[in-house]
Amino acid sequence: MWTLCILALLVINYECHASRTCKPSDFHYEFTECDEIGGRWRVSVPTYGDCINGEPNPPTRTEGCSVSCDPGWFFDLSELECSRCPNGTYSLGGGVHFDSWKTLPKGFSAHTEAFKSAFSLGRRRGDVDCNEFGWQASGDVLASKGGPCAAVLVYTVKLVKPGAVRYTYQYPDENIIFEFQAQDERCQSLDDADDYKWPPLSRDGQWKTLTVKLNKGLNVLHWKTIGIEARASTQPVLIKSIQISGVAHSSECTPCPEGTFSGPGANSCTECDEGTYAERGSSECLPCDPEKEYAPRGSPKCLKRPPCTTKDYYEIDSACDENNQTRAIYKWIENRVCREQMEGSVSLPPSGKVKTCPPCNPGMHYTSGTGCVTCPRGTHSDGISPCRPCPPSTAPNYGYRYQWWSSMPPNMAATCMPADHFGCSGSDGWQVNGDHIHSGRGHSDDAYLVLSLKVGGFRGREGFVNGHPMEVGRISFTFELVCVTDCEFVFMEASATKGVVVVQRWAGAQQRLYYSYGVTRNDSYTFSWAFLKVSWEKSYMRLGSSRLYETDMAKIFSINVTNTIDGGASTCIPCPQAPATTGCIPCPAGHYIEPNTTECTKCPPDTVVTDPLPYGKDSCLPCGPGLTAPDHLTCIVQCRLTIDNKTYDLTNISSPRTVIGSTLFTSSGNKFFHMFNISLCGNTSVTCSNNVSYNMEGDAPTVMSRVCRSTIVPGMEGSRHSHMRAVATQSVSLGDHLVGVTTNNSLMNISVIPEFTLSNTSGQKDLHFFYTTPLSTSACPKGRSTTVTLRCDPDATGQGEVSLLSQCPDGTCDGCNFHFLWKSQVACPECSKDDLLEAHGECKSGQQLVHYITSKTCRAPDGIPQGKTVPCTTRLPFMIEVTILSTVCMALFLCLLIFCLWKKNQRLEYKYMKLVASASSKDGLLELPPAESCALDDGEEEEVHFSQNPPKGILNRLKNNRIKPTEGRGLLAKSMMMTDKDQLT
């Protein structure tokens, strides 16, 4: 009932808005929804509000609901077939295209996920506010900065036939994990997931495009970033465009936007060239008046040319002629838009006066018609004088030293990398200007301007002494940044083994600065300087003009690279033995050059020499505690070592050890964990490999060091891809060098975490291994360090157990300092001879077996005998002899004490009998009543008088107390008489 009322109201409302009867031209075709048997109807529908009633065309039944056309075609509902797009329009066929990111387009969703793990302290915590992280629409790009959260971009699309997704991205920061997934309606990844899941890295300013095939049906596309470091990256992941083919048909073609055009059957529109323009739906671009008007590329209209100013030209010195002379010349910025024939406009200044060219750079000399070139091998020059050979017993000191910029040096190159392929002028990215080289004029604000210098290698040896890597060479430069906005200047190095590494960054205007960087790995390098006028946020915002900061530039005044194997030589150095074609013949390993005699002298033991020309004994650098240098080239720790007069044998745990960190989860259930590889002793390194192509082409897929870490993403369990192996990525070094092995809790500013230290009262000492990776990163400016604590545990089995921090089970609490505790029997020191006890067995047939017993604080060395048989001996062990002698002495003392007490009792008995005798009658003996007491009453005095002092000493007392022969025992022999006066009482 209510439904009928509502329909009636709609009909009344429709008739009120439409007053005329519909004609056949007022109807258009639409499809109904697919029915149960897979078909649908084409029906005629009038435009709402234009007319009423009329006679529509009869409906038409069609079989199948998966109609799709090729790119450049559309589905004509009137003919029920695909037709070609007319001029000025385009069609993706069955596809969608996204390249404008002012806001997140319809159909996309973005969200962030915080990590959840077994610990609540540390870098990643479940209560991190993830609102500031995630995918952000930034004008021309989508950007994700990484950080401590997982940022996910999702787009769901239903394909009516097999299609593909094609996206263009920029991914320069290896501290961010960038992952792409395509799943079906059952959340199962596609069959070739490993081929596209990990997009490779790109260089700064470089765009890469990947195409992934999609299956028919529902497809859920995920772009996910996970920040390895807790901070947000200064080099976010950028997505410029996304195009998907294979979706439902398009019933009409789309008109080309302003500034573009297309011909018939186009699947995209072409941007108009400079000097031309096009309105919406144009089939061609119309030219502007070249004298009075200009139009940037892709312009919808012509613009009037402004008057020329001094910002529209630049000064440059001409190349030196055959007379070694030059002059200042002025050139218009390429793609000039200003007009000279206007009031107030400036003209191009005339060329300057002829002047003498500046001298060549050291190590180079001037040749007529060519200019400054590098001196031949074996010669040297200060840049003013011609090249000449080095004196006898000397060799050229090769390097690169650029301080004059009249022309681009032969081993340097300048490039411009625009964001849209059209932002560079015809000139090079950098321009020489006499006493400096600058980043050029006429480029768009979003262009990367890169200056590169190639170095073939260095003459020094790699080494690591006293907690610091030894330099094989050094590069230094002086520069200045002239900016009115947040410009960025980046210094990078690239090698075959390490790839591209950002060494240092500067932002904003900078006064003249000097920067020096020590090279510690002997390899061929490409050093690069990149300048960007605006930050990445501004570079991809549509600001109406691409050259707002025309005068912003970077200036480099000097570049100096020392100790190279190529380049030019400005000086010569003395040789200890003899010169060679590539320099001096060095001293043998482990020798230094005596300054007075220039002879090769052997260094002390356990020292290393890294300088190719080590003058003086100070060139012999000592190794750290517990380390040795058998070859005088590298400090290593032997598997059998002595620390604090205690010997340790680590041979049984010398093989690399793998440790698994705590598993980390996102809120959606995605998990990953870190795997650590550790090498303790010997000259053995461990390897952490990447089994996905996330790295840039040409980069090493593995990391070799003493301690390294890989990020492991397990295979998808419970899915049809459960056979897929775990993914290893983001391999980094945590310890390139072993600083030392000691029982102290700190070494070279590296400290063991308090949780892994023993109290001083325990008496036991741990063995600490200190590792370091001195390479500075934005997250760890002082590099990374690792401590491995070996603790004696007699009850441990096998190789022992390695544990991580209880509060930070990922091995670190700050992301830069890692700690491990290794409990093992092998960590106990070997027992010395004084620590062993002999246990003698039973004597049989004149022989007895002797066993050796060790204490719990040490372990028996491998060479200890299990037992030995010795002849029986009557002599007891020393401890047993001492015990017996002590027992005998104690028994004698007790016997003597009993004897003394007995003698004293006899004396008291004698005195009592004497007292009784004195009370007897003189005539005879009397019977005495029994004595009430054997002792004297209280207050009575003993009536015994001595004629001499009592003897002193226990022997004299015994001698004096002996009983005389005339003294009887019991009754007295002498008669005792009693008188009448005597009282018995």
Residue, then its C-alpha position, 0 to 999 in steps of 0.5 A: m500500500w505504501t509502495l503504491c502511494i510513493l510511486a503515485l507521488l513520483v509519477i505526479n511529481y514527474e508529470c509536474h516537471a514535464s509538460r511535453t510528450c517525449k519524442p524518439s530523440d528524448f530517449h536513451y538506452e540503458f541496461t538492466e541488472c543481470d538476471e539469474i540466467g546471465g542475461r539482461w535487457r536494453v531499455s529506452v529511458p527518457t531524460y528525467g524532467d524533460c518530457i512525459n509519455g511518448e513511445p519508447n523503442p521496444p526492449t531488446r534481450t541480450e545474452g551475457c553480462s560481460v561486454s567489454c571493448d578494447p581501448g579507444w572503443f566504446f560500446d554503442l548501446s543503439e547498435l549493441e556493438c563496440s564503436r571507435c571513439p571520435n576525434g577529441t575523445y578517448s576511451l580506456g575500453g574497459g579501464v580506469h585511470f587515476d593521475s590527479w591526487k588533490t583528494l583521494p579518488k572515489g573507490f580508494s581507501a587508506h588506513t594505518e595499522a599499529f604494530k603489536s608484539a610481545f613487548s610493550l617497550g621499545r621502538r614499536r608500541g601498540d599505542v602509537d598514534c598513526n594518524e600522522f602516518g599513511w597515504q596522503a594526497s599531495g596534488d600530483v602524487l600519493a605519498s607515504k612517509g613510512g614511520p612506526c605504522a603500516a600504511v595501506l592503500v586499497y582499491t577494489v575493482k571487478l573485471v569482466k575479463p582478464g586485465a592488468v594494473r599499471y602504476t608509476y612510483q618512486y621508492p628511494d628509501e630502503n628503510i621503508i618496506f614497500e609491498f604490493q598485493a593483488q587478491d581475489e574475492r577469497c583474499q587469496s593472492l594471485d599465482d605469480a605473487d612473488d614476481y610483483k610483490w616487492p617493487p624494486l628501489s628507485r633513485d632520487g627523482q627516478w620514476k619506475t612503472l610496473t604492470v601486474k596482470l589481473n584475473k577476471g572477477l573481483n580484485v582487491l589491490h593493496w599498496k602497503t608501506i612499513g617503516i623499519e625506523a621509528r621516524a618518518s622518512t624524508q624520502p617517502v614512497l610516491i605513486k604518480s598514476i594508476q591505470i586498470s584495464g579489464v573493467a566493465h564497458s564504457s558506453e561513451c568516450t570521454p572528451c579530452p581535458e584542456g591542453t590535450f588532444s586526440g585523434p580517432g580511436a584514442n585510448s589517451c590524450t596527448e599533451c600539447d607542445e609548448g607554444t600551442y594550446a587546446e580547449r576541452g575535446s579538441s582534436e588538435c592543438l592550435p598555435c599561439d602568436p610566437e612574437k607576442e604569446y607563449a604557452p607552456r606544455g599542456s596549456p589550455k590557452c595562450l599567455k602574453r609574453p612579459p618584458c625581459t628582465t635580468k633573471d632571463y639570462y645568465e653569464i658563462d665564460s667561453a671556452c679557452d681559445e688557442n691563445n689561452q684566452t676567454r671572455a664572459i658571454y651571456k645567454w638567454i635561458e632556454n625556452r625563453v618566454c619574455r619579449e625584448q620588443m617591449e617597453g621596460s624590457v632588457s636586452l642581452p648584454p654584449s660579450g665581455k672583454v677578452k681575459t686570460c683563462p684561469p690556470c688548469n686544475p692541479g694534475m692537468h695541463y693546457t693544450s692548444g685547441t683542447g683546453c685543460v687535460t689530465c697529465p699522462r701517467g707517471t707525470h705531474s703538474d701544478g696546473i700552471s707548468p707543463c706536465r713533467p716526470c717525477p724525480p728518481s725514487t718518487a712516484p706521482n700522488y694521484g687524485y682529483r683536485y678541482q678549483w677552476w671551472s672553465s669547462m666541465p672536467p672529463n670524468m664529471a657529468a651533469t644531468c637534469m631529472p624532471a618530475d614530468h619529463f618536460g621540466c629541464s631546459g636544453s642546457d645541462g643540469w649544472q653550468v660552469n662559471g669560472d671559480h665555481i659550478h652551479s645548478g643552472r638556470g631555466h629548469s623547473d622547480d621540481a627537477y633533480l639537478v645531479l652532478s656526478l664524479k667517477v673515481g676508479g678506486f683508491r690505493g689504500r688498504e681497508g682496515f679497522v683499528n681501535g674501533h674506527p675504520m681506516e681511510v683508503g681515501r678522502i673526498s672534500f668539497t666547498f659549497e653554498l646554497v642560495c635559496v628562498t624556500d626549503c631547497e634540498f642538497v644531497f651528497m651521495e656515493a654509489s659503488a658496485t658492492k653497496g649501491v647508492v648511499v645518501v651520505q649527507r643532506w642539507a636543507g634551506a639556504q647555507q652560507r659557504l661550507y666545507y665538508s669532508y668525508g673519509v672513504t673506508r672501502n676500496d671500490s670504484y665509486t660514483f660520487s653525486w651531488a643532487f639539488l632540488k629547489v623545493s621539498w617533495e611536498k611542494s614539488y608535486m603541488r599544482l602551483g600554477s607555475s613551474r619556475l617560481y624559484e628561478t634564482d635558487m641554486a647550489k654552488i660548488f667551489s672546489i672538489n678534492v679527492t685524495n689517494t686515488i689510482d686514477g686522475g692527475a698528480s700535482t706532486c710526487i712522493p718518495c718510494p721506499q723501494a722503487p717506483a712503478t707504473t701505478g705508483c710506488i712499490p709498497c713495503p711488504a705487509g706488516h712493515y713501515i718506512e723508516p723516515n731516515t733511511t726509507e727502508c722497510t722495517k717490520c712492525p711489532p706483533d698484533t699491529v696492522v698497516t693500512d697506509p700505502l706509504p706508512y712512514g714511521k713506526d706510528s703507522c703500525l696500529p695496534c689491534g683491540p683487546g683480545l685481537t690478533a693480526p697474523d697478516h698485519l692487514t686485519c685484526i681478528v679474534q682467534c677461536r682459542l684466545t687468552i683473556d685475563n690469563k684465562t684461556y677460552d676455546l670457542t672452536n665448538i661455537s665458531s660456526p655462524r649462529t642464527v637468532i630469531g627475534s620476536t614476531l611482530f604483528t599488524s592489527s590486520g594480522n600481517k606478521f614479520f620478524h627479524m633474523f640475526n646471523i652472528s660470527l664470533c671468532g676466526n676470519t669468518s663472515v656471515t651473509c644476510s641475503n635478499n630473495v626478493s628484487y626490492n633492491m635497485e638493478g645492479d645492487a648487491p642482493t646480499v650483505m656480508s659482515r660479522v653480524c647482520r640482520s634480515t627482515i623475514v616475512p613468512g609465507m602465507e599459511g592456510s592459503r593456496h600459496s602456503h608453499m611459498r617460501a618466506v621472503a627475506t628483505q631489508s638486509v643490513s649490517l649490524g657489525d662490520h668490524l670486531v672492536g675487541v674481546t674483553t671482560n670489561n662491560s664497555l669498550m670504545n664507547i660501546s657498553v653492555i646493557p645492564e640486564f646482561t651484566l653480572s654483579n661484582t660479588s658473583g666472582q664470575k666474569d663474562l666474555h664480551f664481544f664488541y662489534t660496530t658498523p660506523l656507517s652513519t645513517s639518518a636513523c643512527p648518526k653514530g652508526r650501529s653497534t652490537t655486543v655479544t655476551l658469552r656467559c659460562d653455563p656448565d649445564a648448557t647443552g650443545q652450542g648453548e642458548v642465545s637470548l635477547l633482551s626481556q624488555c626489547p625482544d627484537g634485540t634492540c631498544d633504540g634501533c642502533n645498539f643491539h645486545f645478545l646473551w649467549k650461555s654455553q659450556v664453551a664460555c667457561p675458561e679452561c681449567s689450569k693445573d692448579d684448578l684440577l684436583e686428584a682423586h686416588g682410587e682403591c689400591k689393587s695389586g700395588q696399583q691405584l687409579v688417579h682421576y682429575i676433578t674440575s670446578k664448576t667455574c672452569r671446564a676441562p681442557d681437551g688435552i686433559p687425561q681421563g685418568k692414570t694408574v700409579p703405584c700405591t704409596t703408604r704415605l697418605p695424602f697431605m690433607i688426610e695427614v693433617t686431619i689425623l695429626s689434628t685428631v691425635c693432638m685433640a685426644l692427648f689434650l682431652c686425656l691430660l685435662i681428665f688427669c688434671l681433674w682427677k688429681k684435684n679430686q684426690r687432694l680434696e679427699y686427702k684434706y678431708m681425711k686429715l681434718v677427720a684425723s685431727a678430731s680423733s682421741k689421742d688414745g685411739l681411733l674414733e669412729l667419725p660420723p659421716a661427713e656432710s660435705c667433702a668441701l669447706d663450708d662457705g666462709e671457712e679458710e683452708e688451713v694449709h700453709f706452704s713454706q714456699n710459693p706455689p709452683k708455676g706451670i702445669l708440669n711443676r704443679l703435677k710434680n709438686n702434687r704427687i703423694k708422699p710414701t708416708e701418706g696413706r689412703g683412707l685412715l692416717a697411719k699416725s695415731m690420733m689422741m683425743t682429750d676430754k676437751d676435744q669435741l666431736t663436733 
